[in-house]
Amino acid sequence: MSNLIAMMIHGQKLFSEIMVGDVSHTSCFEVGNASIVGRALLRQLPTNDDGTIDVAVIKRSIQTPNVHNTTTRCLVLENTHNAKGGRVLPLAYLQEVADVCREHNIKMHCDGARIWNAAVALGVEPKELLVHFDTASVCMSKGLGAPLGSVLVGSAEFIGEARRARKMLGGGMRQAGVIAAACLYTLKNLYTRIADDHLMAKTLAEGIAEIGLPVLPVETNIVIWQVNPADRAAFIEKCTERGLKVIAMGPLGNVRAIPHYGNTMEEVKTALEIIRAIVIAE
Ligand SMILES: Cc1ncc(COP(=O)(O)O)c(C=O)c1O
């Protein structure tokens, strides 16, 4: 809902268009909400393997006011990028994109569901990753491990409007303190250990590569690897039977695993034994 609210507000003028990555969460996994509820056209731009969208592509995709087309009002970037395997957007890239967006009066929104992982990976504060953005959605229930909670951030004026949109969408809550308390707990106590997840993910990926399966580069906590597309469902089922939770990712034979605060390095080794055993038996 927080990404939707941001896109609704940035694209609230009639005939608006929002640029999103073609495999981003906002364009693929939210039932087209910004188009259906927010009435803005989502223009899907090709995403590179590192989670970036070429600055040249962004530039040439900008639609200026014209009787024939919608007008580009917002660009959404996802950091880290889920479908690309938790890749981190470089600071220099963000600066370059921001220069283009400012020049064309285009708002920037960050889907920062995993911004904490990006910050830890780069050794910077999350605010350094968000400095160019007008708004961001950050999530407490991914790397941080809170039971729930996406938080929308922006200027006081923007948040004033966002509260109205949230109310309209049925997201207003009264006794929200109990959620906030859990979120604060994770920020204070679990943020510092995110680097452990990254190490577990790297170890898992290295082990999977040794088994002989193609695996995407790992920068944070997401590991995506390829299995035989024809056997993907069976592979996932066999993992689940043995206690290893993985999910299908994308249209081809990719699967995803995310080591988290409830895991240990021992369990990563067990996961690798499970994967090896399944692959050998095939
Ligand atoms: C990249 C990304 N953005 C946004 C979300 C939405 O999170 P929530 O539904 O908890 O607000 C997710 C959740 O899967 C995600 O992976």
The ligand as an SDF file (V2000), in Angstrom:
LIG
                    3D

 16 16  0  0  0  0  0  0  0  0999 V2000
   10.6610   -5.1910   -3.4910 C   0  0  0  0  0  0  0  0  0  0  0  0
    9.3830   -5.2190   -2.6960 C   0  0  0  0  0  0  0  0  0  0  0  0
    8.6800   -4.0920   -2.5620 N   0  0  0  0  0  0  0  0  0  0  0  0
    7.5300   -4.0490   -1.8570 C   0  0  0  0  0  0  0  0  0  0  0  0
    7.0350   -5.1720   -1.2400 C   0  0  0  0  0  0  0  0  0  0  0  0
    5.7140   -5.0540   -0.5040 C   0  0  0  0  0  0  0  0  0  0  0  0
    5.8460   -5.2840    0.8330 O   0  0  0  0  0  0  0  0  0  0  0  0
    4.5540   -5.1720    1.7720 P   0  0  0  0  0  0  0  0  0  0  0  0
    3.4680   -5.8890    1.0620 O   0  0  0  0  0  0  0  0  0  0  0  0
    4.9830   -5.8250    3.0360 O   0  0  0  0  0  0  0  0  0  0  0  0
    4.2890   -3.7300    1.9430 O   0  0  0  0  0  0  0  0  0  0  0  0
    7.7220   -6.3750   -1.3540 C   0  0  0  0  0  0  0  0  0  0  0  0
    7.1720   -7.5810   -0.7150 C   0  0  0  0  0  0  0  0  0  0  0  0
    7.2080   -8.6750   -1.1610 O   0  0  0  0  0  0  0  0  0  0  0  0
    8.9390   -6.4090   -2.0950 C   0  0  0  0  0  0  0  0  0  0  0  0
    9.6570   -7.5330   -2.2250 O   0  0  0  0  0  0  0  0  0  0  0  0
  1  2  1  0
  2  3  1  0
  2 15  2  0
  3  4  2  0
  4  5  1  0
  5  6  1  0
  5 12  2  0
  6  7  1  0
  7  8  1  0
  8  9  2  0
  8 10  1  0
  8 11  1  0
 12 13  1  0
 12 15  1  0
 13 14  2  0
 15 16  1  0
M  END
$$$$
